[in-house]
Amino acid sequence: MLKGLGSLGDMGKMMKAAQEMQGKMAEMQEELGRIVVIGESGAGLVKARATAKGELTGLDIDPSIFNGDDKEMVEDLILAAIKDAQSKAAERSQDEMRKMTESLGLPADMKMPF
């Protein structure tokens, strides 16, 4: 009587899996906003804090580097610390994405559209 409905059941499973993945992606995005990474430069004289989403949240500069003659060096150290924080944020985000795809039974190297 309902012989041809086998593929509809599979479609329902796919839709449920897609909804589950969407929910997990939303949770992961929230978690990435709570994870903090710290980038450093100048052997820790300048530290930049960012979320794993890449949002810069703070900057810590050791006062010993403030010398009027070293303005360009200080600017370079600040820029380097921010770039380091952003790089660490991107790495952490990729790690979290990899964990999520594996938990869903997807290949670890699968690229998500986010």
C-alpha positions in Angstrom: 0.0 0.0 0.0 2.7 2.6 0.9 5.5 0.9 -1.0 7.0 4.1 -2.5 7.4 6.0 0.8 10.8 4.5 1.6 12.7 7.5 0.2 10.4 9.9 2.1 11.6 8.4 5.3 15.2 9.0 4.3 14.3 12.6 3.4 12.9 13.0 6.9 16.1 11.7 8.4 18.1 14.1 6.3 15.9 17.0 7.3 16.3 16.1 11.0 20.1 15.7 10.6 20.2 19.1 8.9 18.2 20.7 11.7 20.5 19.1 14.3 23.6 20.4 12.5 22.1 23.9 12.3 21.4 23.8 16.1 25.0 22.6 16.8 26.4 25.4 14.5 24.5 28.0 16.5 25.8 26.5 19.8 29.3 26.5 18.4 29.1 30.1 17.3 28.0 31.1 20.8 30.8 29.1 22.3 33.4 30.7 20.0 32.2 34.1 21.3 33.1 32.9 24.9 36.5 31.3 24.1 39.4 33.8 24.6 42.7 33.5 22.9 45.8 35.7 23.6 48.3 36.8 21.0 51.7 38.1 22.0 54.6 40.0 20.6 57.9 41.4 22.0 58.3 38.4 24.3 55.0 39.2 26.0 55.4 42.9 26.2 52.3 43.4 24.2 49.3 41.0 24.5 46.0 41.1 22.5 42.9 39.3 23.7 40.3 38.1 21.2 37.4 35.8 21.0 37.7 32.6 18.9 35.4 34.5 16.5 38.3 36.9 16.0 36.8 39.9 17.8 39.5 41.9 19.6 38.5 42.4 23.3 41.5 43.8 24.9 45.1 45.0 24.7 47.8 44.8 27.4 50.9 46.9 26.9 53.9 46.7 29.3 54.7 50.4 30.2 58.4 49.7 29.8 58.0 50.0 26.0 56.8 53.5 26.0 59.7 55.7 24.9 59.1 58.5 22.6 61.9 57.4 20.3 60.4 53.9 19.8 56.9 54.9 18.5 57.2 52.8 15.3 58.5 49.8 17.3 55.5 50.0 19.7 53.1 50.3 16.8 54.7 47.2 15.2 54.5 45.2 18.4 50.8 46.1 18.8 50.0 45.1 15.3 52.0 41.9 15.6 50.1 41.0 18.9 46.7 41.6 17.2 47.7 39.5 14.2 48.9 36.7 16.5 45.6 36.8 18.4 43.6 36.7 15.1 45.6 33.8 13.9 45.1 31.9 17.1 41.4 32.7 17.0 41.2 31.3 13.4 43.0 28.1 14.5 40.8 27.6 17.5 37.7 28.2 15.4 38.8 25.5 12.9 39.6 23.1 15.7 36.1 23.6 17.1 34.5 23.1 13.7 36.5 19.9 13.2 35.3 18.5 16.5 31.7 19.3 15.6 31.8 17.8 12.2 33.4 14.6 13.6 30.7 14.5 16.3 28.1 14.5 13.5 29.8 11.6 11.8 31.1 13.9 8.9 34.6 13.8 7.6 36.9 16.0 9.8 38.2 17.9 6.7 34.7 18.8 5.5 34.4 22.5 4.8 31.3 24.1 6.2 29.8 27.2 4.6 30.5 29.3 7.7 
